[in-house]
């Protein structure tokens, strides 16, 4: 351990990767999403009616927390141009003679064009517009029914909205996107950092001692000896982000820390095995790093947090099951959101034992490289 | 050495560098298949739902069928109590619950309003959104039907009733990505980032490999070396970009409504900046694998601050400023505007200008660093 510290002091890049870089990355990600809930998305209004009722509808849109009317446009062409460069995310066209048509109950059609290129934004706008316009409709209906006389306000209300709906989000009560995205992105970054740091650690030892001095005789034991202090450091990082999310930021947490921490240890070992495999394939850290990039960079897409796992095809499911973090995130979600008992969560760890295959490969590769080096040296001595 | 000879030497050196070949050609092609893989179904469909029907009237069964008929939702269970449904949900047998209250039918007939309750797991926002959308659709249809039925009971003809049941009609049009497909959402933006990141690795890795040896590059001045490398790599990346924006987009069915000439023009400052960043990284890092390391670690912050996942308006201003130091941010915005949203060239002038400013600044930084690392040797 002391010798590792001596080496680390000389390798400023690796030291940074183990210490401040992950912290900066995680804080940046959290900062991006720190607003937690999307509010005041700019939308435009094309009011062709210029009536009291159309202004009332506009106010209704502006009053929602999601939308903010940021511009009034003379015609559709202008509004559409503004939407193409994301000045506004949607525009609502209120037709000519809007008020007259309502009085004559001709059911005027209010058309909303919203930007669905950005799916999250598109969905939010869609539901906000539907809600605001439904409120507007219900208000008009109530007034109309009441003005007909012979009804109470309550009956008028139920005439306007015969079926009301109540939506209850379970487990992420205020549909806080920060919690849901950040708590998945951070483990993904953690996985990347473990795999690449393992490669850098192995490369550093290889550079310093050479394969022979470092790993001859009982290579597995020596390798474990080299890597153990780092595994402890990664575990510390893992615990740190859990403490930050669920104790300091006080995000809701239904399960037990112990179970998640056990899962983290499995993840760390799996990631280190994969990092080792990438390095010992060629002993060239640059090539190892390229493999690591190909393997870990898209893992967030496969975790099933944004796009559900059940809707992925078989090939995607197979790739997903190769990534340590996707097994980890299942356990994290099962604990944090559902508070499943630990035993059921641990059952999700079974696939992790599959990493014994790359581990065996790793050992075989080390033996091969050692043998090659020995015979090389033998040749030199003969010469 | 004349320029033609140098070009050939440079090409040889690129193609004989296994790491560069692996990253540039292997990486770009591999990602073009791997990245869209999880999203091949485009939208989550048929999310499983448990119905707790406490009413058991004809109308409530009709509602169940209407829910089941929406593409978003599939009724896979019927539970007799909310408790039971909740247990099924916790065992992950269903992803949502719909409760039809007691006296649902009676209340509608009596002209009282009645409340349907939906519950879904909001930790998976796409599943949640899909479920709520499907349920809201079915609920809305039934509400409209009820109002129409009441008007008919009041003695209005059906023709009149079906056109007068609500004061104003809603008509929502998803624009630019009408099928709300996930591939159409992720691929056009992420591919721009992949082009940038692999380009940075390639140009950084070349410099990082060569600076420990002597060769044709040792006789060149820093400026000549930068010029030569940029010329060759940008040339190669023009072909790779055409593969991405052409064949690959077509294969995944992504819109390509931009004018090809405009896309190629926008690529120039983008690729130049990426190449200069790579040269700078190659010069400051003591070992070449560190170039890949920096690129890999920067990917996630870059993608999430580019403004297509989380709206720019909701990202803190300092993060927005930081992210506009790198070409991927204006490039993603520019390419999305041109190719996905059909913006005109003059509309992306801010992005175009920013990219050229970046190219200029990154060029100066790269030049300074390459010169410095040359004198250090």
Interface residues (C-beta under 8 A of the other chain):
Chain A: X13 X17 X21 X25 X28 X29 X31 X32 X33 X34 X35 X38 X39 X40 X41 X42 X57 X81 X83 X84 X85 X86 X89 X98 X102 X105 X106 X107 X108 X109 X110 X111 X112 X113 X114 X115 X116 X117 X118 X119 X120 X121 X122 X123 X126 X127 X129 X130 X133 X134 X136 X137 X140 X141 X144 X155 X157 X158 X159 X161 X162 X163 X164 X165 X166 X167 X168 X169 X170 X171 X172 X173 X175 X177 X180 X181 X185 X188 X189 X192 X193 X196 X199 X200 X203 X284 X285 X286 X287 X288 X289 X290 X292 X293 X294 X296 X297 X298 X300 X301 X302 X304 X305 X306 X307 X308 X310 X311 X312 X313 X315 X316 X319 X320 X333 X337 X338 X340
Chain B: X18 X19 X22 X23 X26 X27 X30 X31 X34 X35 X37 X38 X39 X40 X41 X44 X45 X47 X89 X90 X95 X108 X111 X112 X113 X114 X115 X116 X117 X118 X119 X120 X121 X122 X123 X124 X125 X126 X127 X128 X129 X132 X133 X135 X136 X139 X142 X143 X146 X147 X150 X163 X164 X165 X166 X167 X168 X169 X170 X171 X172 X173 X174 X175 X176 X177 X178 X180 X182 X184 X185 X186 X201 X205 X208 X209 X285 X286 X287 X288 X289 X290 X292 X293 X295 X296 X297 X299 X300 X301 X304 X305 X307 X308 X309 X310 X311 X312 X313 X314 X315 X316 X319 X333 X336 X337 X340 X341 X342 X343 X344 X347 X348
